[in-house]
């Protein structure tokens, strides 16, 4: 089977009209200001016979418990639950989410239901990792897929995407504040990508903007953490200080890195990648083996027998080696342009990059995913 490979080259060239640097809010996150994951167990009802089967025992038990709370007593072994499905409900509680605000939830079948299309999620409490209820979910389930036709014994059917999972937009109401840390006199900034150079530049940029004579509010604790003291001018105005802090522009340093996905043939390279003086030779050897059968028939009315004799032909074809010579300080742009000019495929480029890294000529980190 022939595979198509795709080579992607990204050059990190800033536009002349674009502002210099990167916003601080795109580089760091504030310690304590984070989402909180919620989970709950619920029931989706109103399905058109596509719910859990009798083999899913906990569905009938859940329905029995639900009806018991409403004053209806019933034997769980005497009911069919094909119009109902047991699901797990998940959601992300945003930081400082206020009671009464709505958030989206995701539902996924955990039994043997075949389709949640058209179902309604019954009131489900959503708990955090501490076991407390922070939200309650209920509403119509929207699935990203569907099932058309009938299955076994009833004709053909077609399934698109995953009809056993869906979402309830704005389906949960926040009941309790999330355990977020409000900004006070001391703030910690967490770098999304740990780097000593960037940590030092973030600290320097904050001190240049908010520092004064003898007062340096920011200091880099390590490669992933910068501590900031709220300046006296912003005392009692932590939110305003964070708003100005997030929009501070910082000149960042990006590591020279090449990311390769050999399964899909995707190559992503930055322009900062440099290559030492090196010569690359690439050739292709093709060996083809063909077998033909020669049939020998005996003469009419003779006592001979038909014989089959295999004949094997082996041919070898070797292309001339194609060479590329790179001088001192050559960039990855020049490498890719040269390899493309000699007809190298993405698979060839991946192999060449791995050989360059092994030889020490590639001045970059090579990551294979």
KATA-V957768 format. One record per backbone hydrogen bond with DSSP energy under -1.0 kcal/mol. CO is the residue of the C=O (numbers start at 1). NH is the residue of the N-H. Records with the same first field share a line. If there is no record, write none. Layout:
CO->NH ; NH
This chain:
11->13
22->250
23->26
24->27 ; 28
27->192
29->190
30->33
32->34 ; 181
36->93
38->91
39->127
40->89
42->87
43->122
44->85
45->120
47->49
50->114 ; 115
53->56
55->57
57->61
58->62
59->63
60->64
61->65
62->66
63->67
64->68
65->69
67->72
68->71
75->78
81->84
82->51
83->47
84->52
85->44
86->110
87->42
88->108
89->40
90->106
91->38
93->36
94->97
98->101
101->174
103->172
105->168
106->90
107->166
108->88
116->119
119->141
120->45
121->139
124->137
126->134 ; 135
127->39
128->131
132->128
134->175 ; 176
135->126
136->173
137->124
139->121
142->167
146->160
148->158
151->154
156->150
158->148
160->146
162->165
163->116
164->109
166->107
167->142
168->105 ; 171
171->138
172->103
173->136
174->100
178->180
185->230
187->228
188->31
189->226
190->29
195->199
196->200
197->201
198->202
199->203
200->204
201->205
202->206
203->207
204->208
205->209
206->210
207->211
212->215
215->212
217->229
219->227
223->195
224->191
225->221 ; 222
226->189
227->219
228->187
231->234
232->235
234->237
237->241
238->242
239->243
240->244
241->245
242->246
245->248
246->25
248->24
250->22
256->365
257->270
258->367
259->268
260->369
261->265 ; 266
266->261
267->8
268->259
269->10
270->273
273->332
274->363
278->326
280->324
282->322
284->319
286->317
288->315
290->313
292->311
294->309
296->307
299->302
307->296
309->294
311->292
313->290
315->288
317->286
322->282
324->280
326->278
327->330
330->275
331->335
332->336
333->337
334->338
335->339
336->340
337->341
338->342
339->344
340->343
345->349
346->350
347->351
348->352
349->353
350->354
351->355
352->356
353->357
354->358
355->359
356->361 ; 362
361->276
362->364
365->258
367->260
